[in-house]
Amino acid sequence: MLTEDEERFILYWEQNRDRQKRTFRQLLVGIPIGLLFAVPIFVNFVSGWYKRADMVSNTQEFNPAVLLVALLLIIGFIAIFSKKHQWDMREQHYRELLAKRSKNVEKENL
């Protein structure tokens, strides 16, 4: 027998699973998680506490666009990866609940 919370989750996931699977939505919703990784890297770079990195940043060969692109790639990867993982976990839970429900229905029919 499924609990009330499990039944509500099944209904919610049936309505929202396709919408939450879209990569663009996962990117937009996951950006704060990606920022949790990129902002400390940027603050670490700007603070200048690591002298060797500070020396490299002051040379002619350093291109700040490379740092910006790297931070954007980190944000995008973490955002999409974390939301895809979350979607997979919810999908697995949904399938387990459906299997549990069908198992209970079979027992009741016997």
C-alpha positions in Angstrom: 0.0 0.0 0.0 1.3 3.4 -0.9 1.3 6.3 1.5 -0.4 9.6 0.7 3.0 11.3 0.0 4.0 8.6 -2.4 0.7 8.9 -4.3 1.2 12.7 -4.5 4.7 12.2 -5.7 3.5 9.9 -8.5 0.9 12.4 -9.6 3.4 15.3 -9.5 6.1 13.4 -11.4 3.7 12.2 -14.1 2.8 15.9 -14.7 6.3 17.4 -14.5 8.8 14.8 -15.6 9.0 15.8 -19.2 9.3 19.5 -18.4 12.1 18.9 -15.9 14.0 16.8 -18.3 14.7 19.6 -20.8 18.3 20.6 -20.8 17.7 24.3 -21.0 15.4 24.2 -18.0 18.0 22.2 -16.1 20.6 24.8 -16.9 18.5 27.7 -15.8 17.4 26.1 -12.5 20.9 24.7 -11.8 22.8 28.0 -12.3 22.8 28.8 -8.5 24.5 25.5 -7.8 27.1 26.2 -10.5 27.7 29.6 -9.0 28.5 28.0 -5.7 31.6 26.5 -7.4 32.6 29.4 -9.7 32.3 32.3 -7.3 34.9 31.0 -4.8 37.3 30.3 -7.7 36.9 33.8 -8.9 37.2 35.3 -5.4 40.3 33.1 -4.8 41.8 34.5 -8.0 41.0 38.1 -7.4 42.1 38.1 -3.7 45.7 37.6 -4.7 46.6 35.4 -1.7 48.2 32.8 -4.0 51.3 34.7 -5.2 52.2 32.5 -8.1 48.8 32.9 -9.6 49.0 36.6 -9.0 52.3 36.8 -10.9 50.9 34.8 -13.8 47.8 37.1 -14.0 50.1 40.1 -14.3 52.0 38.9 -17.3 51.3 39.8 -20.9 50.4 36.2 -21.8 47.5 36.0 -19.4 44.1 36.3 -21.1 41.2 37.1 -18.8 38.8 35.7 -21.4 40.1 32.3 -20.8 39.3 32.5 -17.1 35.8 33.8 -17.9 35.2 31.0 -20.3 36.4 28.4 -17.8 34.2 29.8 -15.1 31.2 29.8 -17.5 31.9 26.2 -18.5 32.2 25.2 -14.8 28.9 26.9 -14.1 27.2 25.2 -17.0 28.6 21.7 -16.4 27.8 21.7 -12.6 24.3 23.2 -13.3 23.3 20.6 -15.9 25.0 17.7 -14.2 23.4 18.3 -10.8 19.9 18.7 -12.2 20.3 15.7 -14.5 21.3 13.6 -11.5 18.4 14.9 -9.5 16.0 14.1 -12.4 17.5 10.5 -12.6 17.0 10.0 -8.9 13.4 11.2 -9.0 12.7 9.0 -12.1 14.1 6.0 -10.3 12.0 6.7 -7.2 8.9 7.1 -9.5 9.6 3.7 -11.2 10.0 2.0 -7.9 6.7 3.4 -6.6 5.0 2.2 -9.8 6.4 -1.2 -9.3 5.3 -1.3 -5.7 1.8 -0.1 -6.7 1.5 -2.8 -9.4 2.7 -5.5 -7.0 0.1 -4.4 -4.5 -2.6 -4.5 -7.2 -1.6 -8.1 -8.2 -1.8 -9.2 -4.5 -5.2 -7.7 -4.2 -6.5 -9.5 -7.3 -5.4 -12.9 -6.0 
